[in-house]
Amino acid sequence: MTLEGYFVIGVILIMIVALIYDLMRPGLLLFSALMVLMATGVVSSEESLAGFSNKGMLTVAVLFIVSEGVRQTGALNILARAFLPKRRGKFPITLTKILLPVSALSAFLNNTPVVIIFAPMIKNWAERMNLSPQKFLIPLSYATILGGMCTLIGTSTNLVVHGLMLDNGLQGLNMFELGKVGIWVAFFGFLYMGIVGHKLLPGEKNNLRKNRNDYKEYFLDATLPENSPLVGEEINNGRTHALKNITIHRTNKSTAVKEGLFCKKRTS
């Protein structure tokens, strides 16, 4: 290997370390590495700009714009609320009902916005169903990957390979050509996640609903305005009509306008 080859390896290693420690934004970091290689004569200006003219890369950029537009419309939020189960069932069936629509969407949209939108919604849904969100978030990511393998535009690497094939005189890939293999990979991937994979993930059932009689204690100072409905209201057995589920204990420093309050409130 020549000295030039060792220099390229050194630049790549430094770039990887900078990415790991998040020293700069990834785009700026990759562009800086390209500028270093171009300034030292390792790559020519034509070679450095060739990637920006690749049809596959341009298609990837357009797909990011389309995905962001779909996200801004809120259509994915409506779809998520429609297919999320309204009641709990057997875990493999519930997991499949959630991941199949996500996988189908990721076949035509970029994976990143799909995960960003569905992750918090699935997390909130799992907590309402008394299920562990940890059992769903990693399968969510895998579902987008499996769906992206089924079409040409499902993931960025498919488009890059398609562009390289065209540049080398090959025919390229059709829209659903990868689905001949990708659908089978997705099928066995869902089968594995539904039967075996979820058992290897951490997380147990959410027990918050079981402890309905638990209390948390809150200490606070409340300043009441002069026109507050609480001023002059009689406290019977530590409770008032305006403050439900809160028990009030007067302190020795209470005044007509400002009172020190000790409140005990239900968590449920």
Beta strands, then each sheet from edge to edge (+ up, - down):
strand 1: 215-223
strand 2: 246-250
strand 3: 258-266
sheet 1: 1+ 3- 2+
end
